[in-house]
Amino acid sequence: MVELKTPGVLRIERTDKPGERVVVDVASGQLVRGRFYDFARWGKALAAGGSYRTVFGAQTIGVRDRSVRRARLPIVCRLLRFWRPRS
């Protein structure tokens, strides 16, 4: 689950295994409640245990999944938040 303030292109690149990459052009109709992109809802998934770099506009977030051995985590534990810079 990714929180986006606006629609746009979301890029996710696996950093521990080069070559795995996901690019999603998120439309406003794909945002739950106008700001959340739900990977499961749109049939997209990342490999468990991977390390990723996520990019939205000029913002980048590094993510390392440590949930491989755990049961399904609450969505708040899997949420990435991209904030639009204030002007």
Secondary structure, 3 states (H helix, E strand, C coil): CEECCCCEEEEEEECCCCCCEEEEEECHHHEECCCEECCCCCCCCCCCCCEEEEEECCEEEEEECCCCCCCCCCHHHHCEECCCCCC
